[in-house]
Amino acid sequence: QEINQWASDNTDGMIKNVIDRISDDAVAILTNALLFDGKWTDPFKASDTGKAKFTTLNGKKVKVDMMHSSENFYYENKYAIGFEKTYGEKGQYSFIAILPKVKGEFKLQNLDIKKFLKSKTDKYTVNVSMPKFTYDWNGSLTNILKTTSVKSIFDDKINPLGNMLQNPHSVYASDVTQACRIIVNE
């Protein structure tokens, strides 16, 4: 309860539950919270928001509130197109929307994100229609992390985190979880 209260307090109440239970053999819990309360540099105008049809990932057409604007930064490579809309008074942060060019399964690893970002141009005006949305996710990152160079933190046989605590038993990560909430509106 104390950890969940801490998360709620540090995310303006947006993330209320990061952990359901603590196992009896837990030695330590590392918790992090990040709240990015970004304000668009040039906000969408509420008067330009209206109901429109939007096609969901499964192909269903639904009516949603669509925000409309014109933006100046365009991206394109053979896999996707995109636009940039900035946050902050001076535009120091960016939201980059990426729309795949082909229908069907889109694999992010095929995008070549470095090349995509280098394609940035201000030669075009991009007319944007984007749905307002809220997205919540809470789950384990353990299986993903086990495929990366940090996989050894999960190996109880090598005591990867033993130097952190003076403990006669092997100290390792049993799980890494994340909770997030994204709200995009005017």
Disulfide bonds with the S-S distance in Angstrom:
none
